Amino acid sequence: MLVKEAIDEFIVAMRQAGKSETTLRQYEWHLEKMADWLAERGVGQLGEVSRTLLREWGAELRDRWSPATIKQAVCAARALFA
């Protein structure tokens, strides 16, 4: 399954679970940014995503975003891959 397809399905499942629109927008934004980052590294399939890649992504967030924004991004990724 493509990473972007998995994100779309995940957001639908969260909507069905009754998550707020704010949460849905935030998670979707962060996960799309992560998907773009993965695509830049040639990763498009969900099965190609490794813990190492996710750690690299998280480390790079520290160079760009505030701690609160990083926390949201990591929470969104954890929820997707749980």
N, C-alpha and C positions, 0 to 999 in steps of 0.2 A: 504494500500500500504506500502511496506517496505521502510524504510528510504533510503537505498542504491538505490532502484529503482527510488525513487523520485529524488534523486541526479542525476542519469543518465539522466532522462527525462529533468530535469532542465538544465543540461549542453547542451543537444541537442537543447533545445529551445534557449539558449543563443547563441549557434553557428549559429542557423538559424537567429537570430536577428542581426548577424554581429559583435558580440563581438570579440575582438582580441584573438589570440591564447594564449598570455601571461595571459590575464584575465581569460580565460577558464582554463588554467593550475592551476593558483593560486586559483580560486574558487573551482575547483575540489579537489585540495590538502587539502584545509581547511575543506571542507565539508566532505571529507572522514575521516579526523582526528576526526571531530565532531561525525560522524556515529560510529566510533570505540569507542569513549568515551561513547556514548549512549549504544552501545552493551555491554560494560563492566558493565553497570548498568541494563542490562536486557531489554533494550528498542530497539525494532527492527521495530515496526510499526510507521508510521508517526503520526497516531492519538494518540499515547502514549506520544508524545513529548509535554511537558508543558512549560509554561513561566518560571516556577520555575526551571525546569531542564536546560533550556537555560541560565538562570541567573547563576546557579551553574557552568555550563561549562565556561561561560565568566569569572567568578571569578577565576576559576582555571587557565585560560590562563595567568593571571597576574603573576602567580608563575613561568611560563616557558618561555614566549615570550616577545619580545620587544613591546613597544607601537604601532609601525607601523605594526607589524605582527598581533597584536591583532585587530587593526582597520580593516585590510583586512579580518580576520576571521569573525568578527562581521558583516561586510558588506556582506560577502558571505551568512552567515546565515540569515540575514534580507531579502536578495533578494530571497532566497529559500522559506522562510515562508511567504513572502508578498502575 
